[in-house]
């Protein structure tokens, strides 16, 4: 999984989140970009933005579950 961190100012909140994300074993890369608003993306899904109450760590696992569900094959009979 690739994480993209867009930041306006690298503050302590962003640093805490990034340090927590580094501990997750299936995250392969964390990319940093300067932008207009603090936000975090995981495989093109926005998981957190400035002022949001969402927990980015839980959202990363939600994205992982969503991607695993997309790969599954559900046979249907018709």
C-alpha positions in Angstrom: 0.0 0.0 0.0 1.2 3.5 -0.8 0.4 6.4 1.5 0.5 10.0 0.2 0.8 12.8 2.8 -0.1 16.2 1.5 0.8 18.9 4.0 0.7 22.6 4.3 2.8 22.8 7.4 4.4 19.7 8.9 3.1 20.0 12.5 3.2 17.5 15.4 -0.2 16.1 14.5 1.0 15.0 11.0 4.2 13.6 12.5 2.3 11.5 15.1 0.1 10.1 12.3 3.0 9.3 10.0 4.9 7.6 12.9 1.8 5.5 13.5 1.5 4.6 9.8 5.1 3.5 9.6 4.4 0.7 12.1 1.8 -0.9 9.9 3.5 -3.8 8.1 1.7 -3.7 4.7 2.4 -0.1 4.0 5.3 -0.1 1.5 5.9 3.6 0.9 5.0 7.0 2.4 5.3 9.9 0.0 5.2 13.5 1.1 4.0 16.5 -1.0 3.5 20.1 -0.1 -0.1 21.2 -0.7 -2.8 23.6 0.3 -4.4 21.5 2.9 -3.2 18.7 5.2 -4.6 15.4 3.9 -3.6 11.7 3.7 -4.4 9.3 0.9 -4.1 5.5 0.9 -4.1 4.0 -2.6 -6.0 7.0 -4.0 -8.6 6.9 -1.2 -8.7 10.0 1.0 -8.5 8.7 4.5 -8.0 11.9 6.5 -8.0 15.6 6.0 -7.4 18.6 8.3 -10.3 19.1 10.7 -11.6 15.6 10.2 -12.6 13.4 13.2 -11.6 10.2 11.5 -8.8 8.0 12.7 -6.3 7.5 9.8 -5.0 4.3 11.2 -8.5 2.7 11.2 -9.1 4.1 7.8 -6.0 2.4 6.4 -7.3 -0.9 7.6 -10.7 -0.1 6.0 -9.0 0.6 2.7 -7.1 -2.7 3.0 -10.4 -4.6 3.6 -12.1 -2.8 0.7 -9.3 -3.8 -1.7 -9.3 -7.4 -0.5 -13.1 -7.5 -1.0 -12.7 -6.2 -4.6 -10.3 -9.0 -5.4 -12.6 -11.7 -4.2 -14.6 -13.6 -6.8 -18.3 -14.1 -5.9 -19.8 -16.6 -8.3 -23.4 -15.9 -9.2 -25.9 -18.2 -10.8 -28.4 -16.9 -13.2 
